[in-house]
Amino acid sequence: MSNIRIAEYILNYRKKHRINQSEFGDLLGVSAFAVSKWEREICYPDIFLLPALSDILGVSTDELLGKIKKDTK
């Protein structure tokens, strides 16, 4: 099982903002079909889209890729 959380973040963002896959794809310059494949974890976005995805979704690229923050206490 993958720790990459891109699918989860995209799906949750779309539901929260009530936009469809086509509208989300337009934000990134990709097709609705690409967004659908990301959400179903068939494939992942191109690495060059990670900064834009991070900005749109309001999370760090580390979070998108499933990096867990370690407690520094």
PQR file with spaces between the fields and no chain letter, atoms N, CA, C, O and H, PARSE charges and radii, in Angstrom:
ATOM       1  N    MET     1       0.840   -1.183    0.000 -0.4000 1.5000
ATOM       2  CA   MET     1       0.000    0.000    0.000 -0.0000 2.0000
ATOM       3  C    MET     1       0.882    1.243    0.000  0.5500 1.7000
ATOM       4  O    MET     1       1.874    1.323    0.725 -0.5500 1.4000
ATOM       5  N    SER     2       0.506    2.189   -0.813 -0.4000 1.5000
ATOM       6  CA   SER     2       1.286    3.409   -0.965 -0.0000 2.0000
ATOM       7  C    SER     2       0.930    4.419    0.127  0.5500 1.7000
ATOM       8  O    SER     2      -0.215    4.487    0.575 -0.5500 1.4000
ATOM       9  H    SER     2      -0.299    2.124   -1.402  0.4000 1.0000
ATOM      10  N    ASN     3       1.915    5.191    0.541 -0.4000 1.5000
ATOM      11  CA   ASN     3       1.686    6.261    1.501 -0.0000 2.0000
ATOM      12  C    ASN     3       1.416    7.588    0.809  0.5500 1.7000
ATOM      13  O    ASN     3       1.119    8.583    1.470 -0.5500 1.4000
ATOM      14  H    ASN     3       2.845    5.136    0.177  0.4000 1.0000
ATOM      15  N    ILE     4       1.517    7.611   -0.516 -0.4000 1.5000
ATOM      16  CA   ILE     4       1.267    8.846   -1.252 -0.0000 2.0000
ATOM      17  C    ILE     4      -0.200    9.218   -1.064  0.5500 1.7000
ATOM      18  O    ILE     4      -1.086    8.379   -1.228 -0.5500 1.4000
ATOM      19  H    ILE     4       1.758    6.803   -1.054  0.4000 1.0000
ATOM      20  N    ARG     5      -0.450   10.467   -0.723 -0.4000 1.5000
ATOM      21  CA   ARG     5      -1.804   10.883   -0.350 -0.0000 2.0000
ATOM      22  C    ARG     5      -2.448   11.819   -1.363  0.5500 1.7000
ATOM      23  O    ARG     5      -3.463   12.448   -1.062 -0.5500 1.4000
ATOM      24  H    ARG     5       0.270   11.148   -0.589  0.4000 1.0000
ATOM      25  N    ILE     6      -1.880   11.918   -2.546 -0.4000 1.5000
ATOM      26  CA   ILE     6      -2.387   12.848   -3.543 -0.0000 2.0000
ATOM      27  C    ILE     6      -3.851   12.579   -3.860  0.5500 1.7000
ATOM      28  O    ILE     6      -4.652   13.512   -3.916 -0.5500 1.4000
ATOM      29  H    ILE     6      -1.056   11.407   -2.790  0.4000 1.0000
ATOM      30  N    ALA     7      -4.206   11.329   -4.066 -0.4000 1.5000
ATOM      31  CA   ALA     7      -5.588   10.975   -4.419 -0.0000 2.0000
ATOM      32  C    ALA     7      -6.566   11.463   -3.358  0.5500 1.7000
ATOM      33  O    ALA     7      -7.596   12.060   -3.670 -0.5500 1.4000
ATOM      34  H    ALA     7      -3.555   10.571   -4.021  0.4000 1.0000
ATOM      35  N    GLU     8      -6.230   11.202   -2.113 -0.4000 1.5000
ATOM      36  CA   GLU     8      -7.084   11.595   -0.995 -0.0000 2.0000
ATOM      37  C    GLU     8      -7.269   13.113   -0.951  0.5500 1.7000
ATOM      38  O    GLU     8      -8.390   13.595   -0.791 -0.5500 1.4000
ATOM      39  H    GLU     8      -5.393   10.716   -1.860  0.4000 1.0000
ATOM      40  N    TYR     9      -6.182   13.862   -1.091 -0.4000 1.5000
ATOM      41  CA   TYR     9      -6.258   15.319   -1.043 -0.0000 2.0000
ATOM      42  C    TYR     9      -7.066   15.882   -2.204  0.5500 1.7000
ATOM      43  O    TYR     9      -7.873   16.791   -2.009 -0.5500 1.4000
ATOM      44  H    TYR     9      -5.271   13.470   -1.220  0.4000 1.0000
ATOM      45  N    ILE    10      -6.859   15.356   -3.411 -0.4000 1.5000
ATOM      46  CA   ILE    10      -7.590   15.863   -4.573 -0.0000 2.0000
ATOM      47  C    ILE    10      -9.081   15.612   -4.407  0.5500 1.7000
ATOM      48  O    ILE    10      -9.890   16.520   -4.595 -0.5500 1.4000
ATOM      49  H    ILE    10      -6.203   14.617   -3.570  0.4000 1.0000
ATOM      50  N    LEU    11      -9.445   14.398   -4.058 -0.4000 1.5000
ATOM      51  CA   LEU    11     -10.855   14.054   -3.901 -0.0000 2.0000
ATOM      52  C    LEU    11     -11.515   14.896   -2.818  0.5500 1.7000
ATOM      53  O    LEU    11     -12.613   15.415   -3.020 -0.5500 1.4000
ATOM      54  H    LEU    11      -8.788   13.660   -3.905  0.4000 1.0000
ATOM      55  N    ASN    12     -10.859   15.036   -1.673 -0.4000 1.5000
ATOM      56  CA   ASN    12     -11.418   15.842   -0.581 -0.0000 2.0000
ATOM      57  C    ASN    12     -11.550   17.306   -0.977  0.5500 1.7000
ATOM      58  O    ASN    12     -12.550   17.945   -0.648 -0.5500 1.4000
ATOM      59  H    ASN    12      -9.967   14.614   -1.508  0.4000 1.0000
ATOM      60  N    TYR    13     -10.555   17.851   -1.680 -0.4000 1.5000
ATOM      61  CA   TYR    13     -10.600   19.240   -2.120 -0.0000 2.0000
ATOM      62  C    TYR    13     -11.776   19.449   -3.062  0.5500 1.7000
ATOM      63  O    TYR    13     -12.537   20.406   -2.918 -0.5500 1.4000
ATOM      64  H    TYR    13      -9.742   17.332   -1.947  0.4000 1.0000
ATOM      65  N    ARG    14     -11.919   18.546   -4.031 -0.4000 1.5000
ATOM      66  CA   ARG    14     -13.001   18.691   -5.008 -0.0000 2.0000
ATOM      67  C    ARG    14     -14.369   18.650   -4.327  0.5500 1.7000
ATOM      68  O    ARG    14     -15.252   19.445   -4.647 -0.5500 1.4000
ATOM      69  H    ARG    14     -11.301   17.769   -4.148  0.4000 1.0000
ATOM      70  N    LYS    15     -14.535   17.728   -3.399 -0.4000 1.5000
ATOM      71  CA   LYS    15     -15.817   17.631   -2.706 -0.0000 2.0000
ATOM      72  C    LYS    15     -16.086   18.881   -1.875  0.5500 1.7000
ATOM      73  O    LYS    15     -17.197   19.412   -1.877 -0.5500 1.4000
ATOM      74  H    LYS    15     -13.818   17.082   -3.140  0.4000 1.0000
ATOM      75  N    LYS    16     -15.072   19.339   -1.175 -0.4000 1.5000
ATOM      76  CA   LYS    16     -15.224   20.520   -0.325 -0.0000 2.0000
ATOM      77  C    LYS    16     -15.600   21.756   -1.142  0.5500 1.7000
ATOM      78  O    LYS    16     -16.436   22.556   -0.722 -0.5500 1.4000
ATOM      79  H    LYS    16     -14.170   18.908   -1.174  0.4000 1.0000
ATOM      80  N    HIS    17     -14.977   21.905   -2.307 -0.4000 1.5000
ATOM      81  CA   HIS    17     -15.209   23.086   -3.136 -0.0000 2.0000
ATOM      82  C    HIS    17     -16.268   22.873   -4.213  0.5500 1.7000
ATOM      83  O    HIS    17     -16.547   23.764   -5.015 -0.5500 1.4000
ATOM      84  H    HIS    17     -14.297   21.255   -2.648  0.4000 1.0000
ATOM      85  N    ARG    18     -16.848   21.683   -4.216 -0.4000 1.5000
ATOM      86  CA   ARG    18     -17.933   21.348   -5.144 -0.0000 2.0000
ATOM      87  C    ARG    18     -17.583   21.637   -6.598  0.5500 1.7000
ATOM      88  O    ARG    18     -18.340   22.271   -7.332 -0.5500 1.4000
ATOM      89  H    ARG    18     -16.622   20.959   -3.565  0.4000 1.0000
ATOM      90  N    ILE    19     -16.407   21.147   -6.985 -0.4000 1.5000
ATOM      91  CA   ILE    19     -16.011   21.268   -8.388 -0.0000 2.0000
ATOM      92  C    ILE    19     -15.840   19.867   -8.970  0.5500 1.7000
ATOM      93  O    ILE    19     -15.535   18.913   -8.255 -0.5500 1.4000
ATOM      94  H    ILE    19     -15.791   20.632   -6.388  0.4000 1.0000
ATOM      95  N    ASN    20     -16.040   19.767  -10.268 -0.4000 1.5000
ATOM      96  CA   ASN    20     -15.910   18.458  -10.902 -0.0000 2.0000
ATOM      97  C    ASN    20     -14.465   18.228  -11.358  0.5500 1.7000
ATOM      98  O    ASN    20     -13.611   19.107  -11.245 -0.5500 1.4000
ATOM      99  H    ASN    20     -16.288   20.542  -10.849  0.4000 1.0000
ATOM     100  N    GLN    21     -14.226   17.046  -11.864 -0.4000 1.5000
ATOM     101  CA   GLN    21     -12.870   16.683  -12.280 -0.0000 2.0000
ATOM     102  C    GLN    21     -12.377   17.576  -13.413  0.5500 1.7000
ATOM     103  O    GLN    21     -11.196   17.919  -13.469 -0.5500 1.4000
ATOM     104  H    GLN    21     -14.920   16.332  -11.955  0.4000 1.0000
ATOM     105  N    SER    22     -13.269   17.946  -14.302 -0.4000 1.5000
ATOM     106  CA   SER    22     -12.892   18.815  -15.417 -0.0000 2.0000
ATOM     107  C    SER    22     -12.441   20.189  -14.912  0.5500 1.7000
ATOM     108  O    SER    22     -11.442   20.732  -15.384 -0.5500 1.4000
ATOM     109  H    SER    22     -14.228   17.667  -14.256  0.4000 1.0000
ATOM     110  N    GLU    23     -13.173   20.738  -13.964 -0.4000 1.5000
ATOM     111  CA   GLU    23     -12.822   22.041  -13.394 -0.0000 2.0000
ATOM     112  C    GLU    23     -11.488   21.966  -12.652  0.5500 1.7000
ATOM     113  O    GLU    23     -10.666   22.878  -12.746 -0.5500 1.4000
ATOM     114  H    GLU    23     -13.984   20.297  -13.580  0.4000 1.0000
ATOM     115  N    PHE    24     -11.281   20.893  -11.927 -0.4000 1.5000
ATOM     116  CA   PHE    24     -10.014   20.729  -11.222 -0.0000 2.0000
ATOM     117  C    PHE    24      -8.872   20.597  -12.222  0.5500 1.7000
ATOM     118  O    PHE    24      -7.809   21.194  -12.048 -0.5500 1.4000
ATOM     119  H    PHE    24     -11.948   20.152  -11.851  0.4000 1.0000
ATOM     120  N    GLY    25      -9.100   19.816  -13.262 -0.4000 1.5000
ATOM     121  CA   GLY    25      -8.098   19.659  -14.310 -0.0000 2.0000
ATOM     122  C    GLY    25      -7.741   20.984  -14.961  0.5500 1.7000
ATOM     123  O    GLY    25      -6.578   21.238  -15.274 -0.5500 1.4000
ATOM     124  H    GLY    25      -9.964   19.331  -13.403  0.4000 1.0000
ATOM     125  N    ASP    26      -8.748   21.827  -15.165 -0.4000 1.5000
ATOM     126  CA   ASP    26      -8.506   23.149  -15.759 -0.0000 2.0000
ATOM     127  C    ASP    26      -7.558   23.988  -14.906  0.5500 1.7000
ATOM     128  O    ASP    26      -6.771   24.770  -15.437 -0.5500 1.4000
ATOM     129  H    ASP    26      -9.693   21.621  -14.910  0.4000 1.0000
ATOM     130  N    LEU    27      -7.630   23.827  -13.591 -0.4000 1.5000
ATOM     131  CA   LEU    27      -6.728   24.561  -12.696 -0.0000 2.0000
ATOM     132  C    LEU    27      -5.263   24.203  -12.950  0.5500 1.7000
ATOM     133  O    LEU    27      -4.359   25.006  -12.717 -0.5500 1.4000
ATOM     134  H    LEU    27      -8.269   23.191  -13.159  0.4000 1.0000
ATOM     135  N    LEU    28      -5.053   22.970  -13.436 -0.4000 1.5000
ATOM     136  CA   LEU    28      -3.685   22.465  -13.635 -0.0000 2.0000
ATOM     137  C    LEU    28      -3.308   22.290  -15.097  0.5500 1.7000
ATOM     138  O    LEU    28      -2.162   21.974  -15.416 -0.5500 1.4000
ATOM     139  H    LEU    28      -5.787   22.318  -13.625  0.4000 1.0000
ATOM     140  N    GLY    29      -4.269   22.496  -15.980 -0.4000 1.5000
ATOM     141  CA   GLY    29      -3.986   22.326  -17.400 -0.0000 2.0000
ATOM     142  C    GLY    29      -3.930   20.861  -17.827  0.5500 1.7000
ATOM     143  O    GLY    29      -3.172   20.499  -18.727 -0.5500 1.4000
ATOM     144  H    GLY    29      -5.200   22.753  -15.721  0.4000 1.0000
ATOM     145  N    VAL    30      -4.734   20.022  -17.177 -0.4000 1.5000
ATOM     146  CA   VAL    30      -4.803   18.598  -17.530 -0.0000 2.0000
ATOM     147  C    VAL    30      -6.262   18.218  -17.764  0.5500 1.7000
ATOM     148  O    VAL    30      -7.172   18.997  -17.479 -0.5500 1.4000
ATOM     149  H    VAL    30      -5.349   20.316  -16.445  0.4000 1.0000
ATOM     150  N    SER    31      -6.468   17.030  -18.279 -0.4000 1.5000
ATOM     151  CA   SER    31      -7.827   16.570  -18.581 -0.0000 2.0000
ATOM     152  C    SER    31      -8.527   16.020  -17.337  0.5500 1.7000
ATOM     153  O    SER    31      -7.898   15.692  -16.331 -0.5500 1.4000
ATOM     154  H    SER    31      -5.729   16.397  -18.510  0.4000 1.0000
ATOM     155  N    ALA    32      -9.850   15.936  -17.448 -0.4000 1.5000
ATOM     156  CA   ALA    32     -10.640   15.305  -16.388 -0.0000 2.0000
ATOM     157  C    ALA    32     -10.250   13.833  -16.252  0.5500 1.7000
ATOM     158  O    ALA    32     -10.264   13.281  -15.152 -0.5500 1.4000
ATOM     159  H    ALA    32     -10.360   16.202  -18.265  0.4000 1.0000
ATOM     160  N    PHE    33      -9.904   13.206  -17.368 -0.4000 1.5000
ATOM     161  CA   PHE    33      -9.478   11.809  -17.351 -0.0000 2.0000
ATOM     162  C    PHE    33      -8.220   11.635  -16.496  0.5500 1.7000
ATOM     163  O    PHE    33      -8.108   10.662  -15.750 -0.5500 1.4000
ATOM     164  H    PHE    33      -9.892   13.655  -18.262  0.4000 1.0000
ATOM     165  N    ALA    34      -7.279   12.569  -16.601 -0.4000 1.5000
ATOM     166  CA   ALA    34      -6.064   12.512  -15.781 -0.0000 2.0000
ATOM     167  C    ALA    34      -6.413   12.627  -14.298  0.5500 1.7000
ATOM     168  O    ALA    34      -5.891   11.875  -13.474 -0.5500 1.4000
ATOM     169  H    ALA    34      -7.371   13.360  -17.206  0.4000 1.0000
ATOM     170  N    VAL    35      -7.294   13.566  -13.961 -0.4000 1.5000
ATOM     171  CA   VAL    35      -7.705   13.751  -12.564 -0.0000 2.0000
ATOM     172  C    VAL    35      -8.375   12.472  -12.050  0.5500 1.7000
ATOM     173  O    VAL    35      -8.122   12.044  -10.923 -0.5500 1.4000
ATOM     174  H    VAL    35      -7.718   14.177  -14.630  0.4000 1.0000
ATOM     175  N    SER    36      -9.215   11.874  -12.869 -0.4000 1.5000
ATOM     176  CA   SER    36      -9.884   10.629  -12.499 -0.0000 2.0000
ATOM     177  C    SER    36      -8.870    9.531  -12.192  0.5500 1.7000
ATOM     178  O    SER    36      -9.019    8.806  -11.208 -0.5500 1.4000
ATOM     179  H    SER    36      -9.420   12.221  -13.784  0.4000 1.0000
ATOM     180  N    LYS    37      -7.860    9.406  -13.013 -0.4000 1.5000
ATOM     181  CA   LYS    37      -6.833    8.387  -12.789 -0.0000 2.0000
ATOM     182  C    LYS    37      -6.043    8.661  -11.511  0.5500 1.7000
ATOM     183  O    LYS    37      -5.664    7.725  -10.807 -0.5500 1.4000
ATOM     184  H    LYS    37      -7.739    9.995  -13.813  0.4000 1.0000
ATOM     185  N    TRP    38      -5.794    9.928  -11.208 -0.4000 1.5000
ATOM     186  CA   TRP    38      -5.089   10.265   -9.964 -0.0000 2.0000
ATOM     187  C    TRP    38      -5.926    9.865   -8.760  0.5500 1.7000
ATOM     188  O    TRP    38      -5.426    9.258   -7.814 -0.5500 1.4000
ATOM     189  H    TRP    38      -6.102   10.688  -11.780  0.4000 1.0000
ATOM     190  N    GLU    39      -7.221   10.216   -8.809 -0.4000 1.5000
ATOM     191  CA   GLU    39      -8.098    9.927   -7.673 -0.0000 2.0000
ATOM     192  C    GLU    39      -8.262    8.429   -7.442  0.5500 1.7000
ATOM     193  O    GLU    39      -8.469    8.003   -6.305 -0.5500 1.4000
ATOM     194  H    GLU    39      -7.628   10.709   -9.578  0.4000 1.0000
ATOM     195  N    ARG    40      -8.174    7.639   -8.475 -0.4000 1.5000
ATOM     196  CA   ARG    40      -8.310    6.192   -8.350 -0.0000 2.0000
ATOM     197  C    ARG    40      -6.962    5.508   -8.155  0.5500 1.7000
ATOM     198  O    ARG    40      -6.882    4.281   -8.120 -0.5500 1.4000
ATOM     199  H    ARG    40      -8.006    7.985   -9.399  0.4000 1.0000
ATOM     200  N    GLU    41      -5.905    6.304   -8.028 -0.4000 1.5000
ATOM     201  CA   GLU    41      -4.537    5.824   -7.821 -0.0000 2.0000
ATOM     202  C    GLU    41      -4.077    4.868   -8.918  0.5500 1.7000
ATOM     203  O    GLU    41      -3.314    3.934   -8.672 -0.5500 1.4000
ATOM     204  H    GLU    41      -5.969    7.302   -8.056  0.4000 1.0000
ATOM     205  N    ILE    42      -4.555    5.121  -10.121 -0.4000 1.5000
ATOM     206  CA   ILE    42      -4.081    4.371  -11.280 -0.0000 2.0000
ATOM     207  C    ILE    42      -2.711    4.902  -11.687  0.5500 1.7000
ATOM     208  O    ILE    42      -1.832    4.153  -12.116 -0.5500 1.4000
ATOM     209  H    ILE    42      -5.176    5.879  -10.321  0.4000 1.0000
ATOM     210  N    CYS    43      -2.557    6.208  -11.540 -0.4000 1.5000
ATOM     211  CA   CYS    43      -1.265    6.846  -11.784 -0.0000 2.0000
ATOM     212  C    CYS    43      -1.200    8.113  -10.934  0.5500 1.7000
ATOM     213  O    CYS    43      -2.162    8.466  -10.251 -0.5500 1.4000
ATOM     214  H    CYS    43      -3.270    6.816  -11.191  0.4000 1.0000
ATOM     215  N    TYR    44      -0.066    8.784  -10.985 -0.4000 1.5000
ATOM     216  CA   TYR    44       0.131    9.990  -10.196 -0.0000 2.0000
ATOM     217  C    TYR    44       0.445   11.163  -11.114  0.5500 1.7000
ATOM     218  O    TYR    44       0.882   10.968  -12.248 -0.5500 1.4000
ATOM     219  H    TYR    44       0.715    8.497  -11.539  0.4000 1.0000
ATOM     220  N    PRO    45       0.223   12.384  -10.626 -0.5600 1.5000
ATOM     221  CA   PRO    45       0.532   13.557  -11.433  0.2800 2.0000
ATOM     222  C    PRO    45       2.022   13.646  -11.755  0.5500 1.7000
ATOM     223  O    PRO    45       2.865   13.121  -11.026 -0.5500 1.4000
ATOM     224  N    ASP    46       2.319   14.308  -12.840 -0.4000 1.5000
ATOM     225  CA   ASP    46       3.702   14.581  -13.213 -0.0000 2.0000
ATOM     226  C    ASP    46       4.367   15.355  -12.084  0.5500 1.7000
ATOM     227  O    ASP    46       3.739   16.207  -11.455 -0.5500 1.4000
ATOM     228  H    ASP    46       1.634   14.734  -13.432  0.4000 1.0000
ATOM     229  N    ILE    47       5.608   15.065  -11.834 -0.4000 1.5000
ATOM     230  CA   ILE    47       6.346   15.704  -10.744 -0.0000 2.0000
ATOM     231  C    ILE    47       6.361   17.235  -10.874  0.5500 1.7000
ATOM     232  O    ILE    47       6.432   17.945   -9.871 -0.5500 1.4000
ATOM     233  H    ILE    47       6.118   14.373  -12.345  0.4000 1.0000
ATOM     234  N    PHE    48       6.294   17.727  -12.093 -0.4000 1.5000
ATOM     235  CA   PHE    48       6.313   19.179  -12.301 -0.0000 2.0000
ATOM     236  C    PHE    48       5.009   19.841  -11.857  0.5500 1.7000
ATOM     237  O    PHE    48       4.959   21.063  -11.712 -0.5500 1.4000
ATOM     238  H    PHE    48       6.236   17.150  -12.908  0.4000 1.0000
ATOM     239  N    LEU    49       3.957   19.056  -11.640 -0.4000 1.5000
ATOM     240  CA   LEU    49       2.687   19.599  -11.165 -0.0000 2.0000
ATOM     241  C    LEU    49       2.607   19.660   -9.643  0.5500 1.7000
ATOM     242  O    LEU    49       1.689   20.277   -9.103 -0.5500 1.4000
ATOM     243  H    LEU    49       3.998   18.064  -11.758  0.4000 1.0000
ATOM     244  N    LEU    50       3.536   19.041   -8.952 -0.4000 1.5000
ATOM     245  CA   LEU    50       3.461   18.989   -7.490 -0.0000 2.0000
ATOM     246  C    LEU    50       3.420   20.365   -6.821  0.5500 1.7000
ATOM     247  O    LEU    50       2.622   20.555   -5.904 -0.5500 1.4000
ATOM     248  H    LEU    50       4.282   18.539   -9.391  0.4000 1.0000
ATOM     249  N    PRO    51       4.249   21.339   -7.241 -0.5600 1.5000
ATOM     250  CA   PRO    51       4.143   22.656   -6.591  0.2800 2.0000
ATOM     251  C    PRO    51       2.764   23.302   -6.782  0.5500 1.7000
ATOM     252  O    PRO    51       2.219   23.877   -5.840 -0.5500 1.4000
ATOM     253  N    ALA    52       2.204   23.213   -7.980 -0.4000 1.5000
ATOM     254  CA   ALA    52       0.878   23.788   -8.233 -0.0000 2.0000
ATOM     255  C    ALA    52      -0.185   23.042   -7.433  0.5500 1.7000
ATOM     256  O    ALA    52      -1.072   23.665   -6.850 -0.5500 1.4000
ATOM     257  H    ALA    52       2.647   22.745   -8.745  0.4000 1.0000
ATOM     258  N    LEU    53      -0.102   21.719   -7.403 -0.4000 1.5000
ATOM     259  CA   LEU    53      -1.049   20.933   -6.609 -0.0000 2.0000
ATOM     260  C    LEU    53      -0.960   21.307   -5.136  0.5500 1.7000
ATOM     261  O    LEU    53      -1.979   21.463   -4.463 -0.5500 1.4000
ATOM     262  H    LEU    53       0.619   21.213   -7.877  0.4000 1.0000
ATOM     263  N    SER    54       0.237   21.447   -4.652 -0.4000 1.5000
ATOM     264  CA   SER    54       0.462   21.826   -3.265 -0.0000 2.0000
ATOM     265  C    SER    54      -0.204   23.166   -2.949  0.5500 1.7000
ATOM     266  O    SER    54      -0.854   23.315   -1.914 -0.5500 1.4000
ATOM     267  H    SER    54       1.065   21.320   -5.199  0.4000 1.0000
ATOM     268  N    ASP    55      -0.038   24.132   -3.842 -0.4000 1.5000
ATOM     269  CA   ASP    55      -0.646   25.456   -3.649 -0.0000 2.0000
ATOM     270  C    ASP    55      -2.170   25.379   -3.678  0.5500 1.7000
ATOM     271  O    ASP    55      -2.837   25.948   -2.814 -0.5500 1.4000
ATOM     272  H    ASP    55       0.490   24.011   -4.682  0.4000 1.0000
ATOM     273  N    ILE    56      -2.720   24.683   -4.660 -0.4000 1.5000
ATOM     274  CA   ILE    56      -4.171   24.583   -4.807 -0.0000 2.0000
ATOM     275  C    ILE    56      -4.790   23.870   -3.614  0.5500 1.7000
ATOM     276  O    ILE    56      -5.813   24.305   -3.087 -0.5500 1.4000
ATOM     277  H    ILE    56      -2.179   24.220   -5.362  0.4000 1.0000
ATOM     278  N    LEU    57      -4.173   22.781   -3.194 -0.4000 1.5000
ATOM     279  CA   LEU    57      -4.735   21.958   -2.131 -0.0000 2.0000
ATOM     280  C    LEU    57      -4.418   22.481   -0.732  0.5500 1.7000
ATOM     281  O    LEU    57      -5.031   22.052    0.245 -0.5500 1.4000
ATOM     282  H    LEU    57      -3.342   22.428   -3.622  0.4000 1.0000
ATOM     283  N    GLY    58      -3.474   23.396   -0.634 -0.4000 1.5000
ATOM     284  CA   GLY    58      -3.134   23.986    0.662 -0.0000 2.0000
ATOM     285  C    GLY    58      -2.364   23.062    1.585  0.5500 1.7000
ATOM     286  O    GLY    58      -2.482   23.146    2.807 -0.5500 1.4000
ATOM     287  H    GLY    58      -2.975   23.745   -1.428  0.4000 1.0000
ATOM     288  N    VAL    59      -1.570   22.173    0.984 -0.4000 1.5000
ATOM     289  CA   VAL    59      -0.728   21.272    1.773 -0.0000 2.0000
ATOM     290  C    VAL    59       0.676   21.286    1.181  0.5500 1.7000
ATOM     291  O    VAL    59       0.870   21.689    0.034 -0.5500 1.4000
ATOM     292  H    VAL    59      -1.474   22.104   -0.010  0.4000 1.0000
ATOM     293  N    SER    60       1.637   20.852    1.958 -0.4000 1.5000
ATOM     294  CA   SER    60       3.006   20.810    1.456 -0.0000 2.0000
ATOM     295  C    SER    60       3.185   19.634    0.502  0.5500 1.7000
ATOM     296  O    SER    60       2.404   18.682    0.517 -0.5500 1.4000
ATOM     297  H    SER    60       1.479   20.525    2.890  0.4000 1.0000
ATOM     298  N    THR    61       4.209   19.712   -0.315 -0.4000 1.5000
ATOM     299  CA   THR    61       4.511   18.577   -1.198 -0.0000 2.0000
ATOM     300  C    THR    61       4.881   17.350   -0.371  0.5500 1.7000
ATOM     301  O    THR    61       4.592   16.222   -0.770 -0.5500 1.4000
ATOM     302  H    THR    61       4.843   20.485   -0.327  0.4000 1.0000
ATOM     303  N    ASP    62       5.511   17.563    0.768 -0.4000 1.5000
ATOM     304  CA   ASP    62       5.823   16.440    1.657 -0.0000 2.0000
ATOM     305  C    ASP    62       4.548   15.720    2.098  0.5500 1.7000
ATOM     306  O    ASP    62       4.496   14.490    2.118 -0.5500 1.4000
ATOM     307  H    ASP    62       5.746   18.479    1.093  0.4000 1.0000
ATOM     308  N    GLU    63       3.525   16.494    2.448 -0.4000 1.5000
ATOM     309  CA   GLU    63       2.256   15.883    2.853 -0.0000 2.0000
ATOM     310  C    GLU    63       1.621   15.124    1.692  0.5500 1.7000
ATOM     311  O    GLU    63       1.101   14.024    1.880 -0.5500 1.4000
ATOM     312  H    GLU    63       3.567   17.493    2.432  0.4000 1.0000
ATOM     313  N    LEU    64       1.659   15.706    0.489 -0.4000 1.5000
ATOM     314  CA   LEU    64       1.106   15.036   -0.689 -0.0000 2.0000
ATOM     315  C    LEU    64       1.764   13.673   -0.912  0.5500 1.7000
ATOM     316  O    LEU    64       1.114   12.708   -1.313 -0.5500 1.4000
ATOM     317  H    LEU    64       2.081   16.600    0.336  0.4000 1.0000
ATOM     318  N    LEU    65       3.047   13.623   -0.646 -0.4000 1.5000
ATOM     319  CA   LEU    65       3.803   12.399   -0.897 -0.0000 2.0000
ATOM     320  C    LEU    65       3.825   11.457    0.313  0.5500 1.7000
ATOM     321  O    LEU    65       4.507   10.433    0.307 -0.5500 1.4000
ATOM     322  H    LEU    65       3.575   14.407   -0.320  0.4000 1.0000
ATOM     323  N    GLY    66       3.065   11.826    1.347 -0.4000 1.5000
ATOM     324  CA   GLY    66       2.893   10.931    2.488 -0.0000 2.0000
ATOM     325  C    GLY    66       3.985   10.981    3.534  0.5500 1.7000
ATOM     326  O    GLY    66       4.069   10.099    4.388 -0.5500 1.4000
ATOM     327  H    GLY    66       2.511   12.658    1.352  0.4000 1.0000
ATOM     328  N    LYS    67       4.825   12.008    3.475 -0.4000 1.5000
ATOM     329  CA   LYS    67       5.866   12.112    4.499 -0.0000 2.0000
ATOM     330  C    LYS    67       5.224   12.501    5.818  0.5500 1.7000
ATOM     331  O    LYS    67       4.502   13.493    5.914 -0.5500 1.4000
ATOM     332  H    LYS    67       4.756   12.724    2.781  0.4000 1.0000
ATOM     333  N    ILE    68       5.506   11.698    6.826 -0.4000 1.5000
ATOM     334  CA   ILE    68       4.938   11.941    8.148 -0.0000 2.0000
ATOM     335  C    ILE    68       5.893   12.804    8.939  0.5500 1.7000
ATOM     336  O    ILE    68       7.095   12.545    8.998 -0.5500 1.4000
ATOM     337  H    ILE    68       6.093   10.892    6.749  0.4000 1.0000
ATOM     338  N    LYS    69       5.326   13.851    9.553 -0.4000 1.5000
ATOM     339  CA   LYS    69       6.147   14.737   10.363 -0.0000 2.0000
ATOM     340  C    LYS    69       6.565   14.014   11.633  0.5500 1.7000
ATOM     341  O    LYS    69       5.743   13.386   12.299 -0.5500 1.4000
ATOM     342  H    LYS    69       4.350   14.061    9.505  0.4000 1.0000
ATOM     343  N    LYS    70       7.854   14.107   11.965 -0.4000 1.5000
ATOM     344  CA   LYS    70       8.351   13.510   13.198 -0.0000 2.0000
ATOM     345  C    LYS    70       8.308   14.539   14.297  0.5500 1.7000
ATOM     346  O    LYS    70       8.616   15.712   14.085 -0.5500 1.4000
ATOM     347  H    LYS    70       8.522   14.618   11.424  0.4000 1.0000
ATOM     348  N    ASP    71       7.924   14.093   15.464 -0.4000 1.5000
ATOM     349  CA   ASP    71       7.857   14.967   16.622 -0.0000 2.0000
ATOM     350  C    ASP    71       9.277   15.350   17.029  0.5500 1.7000
ATOM     351  O    ASP    71      10.131   14.490   17.244 -0.5500 1.4000
ATOM     352  H    ASP    71       7.674   13.140   15.636  0.4000 1.0000
ATOM     353  N    THR    72       9.514   16.668   17.132 -0.4000 1.5000
ATOM     354  CA   THR    72      10.869   17.151   17.442 -0.0000 2.0000
ATOM     355  C    THR    72      11.041   17.460   18.914  0.5500 1.7000
ATOM     356  O    THR    72      12.031   18.084   19.296 -0.5500 1.4000
ATOM     357  H    THR    72       8.821   17.367   16.957  0.4000 1.0000
ATOM     358  N    LYS    73      10.105   17.039   19.752 -0.4000 1.5000
ATOM     359  CA   LYS    73      10.193   17.330   21.195 -0.0000 2.0000
ATOM     360  C    LYS    73      11.229   16.469   21.851  0.5500 1.7000
ATOM     361  O    LYS    73      11.443   16.572   23.059 -0.5500 1.4000
ATOM     362  H    LYS    73       9.301   16.532   19.442  0.4000 1.0000
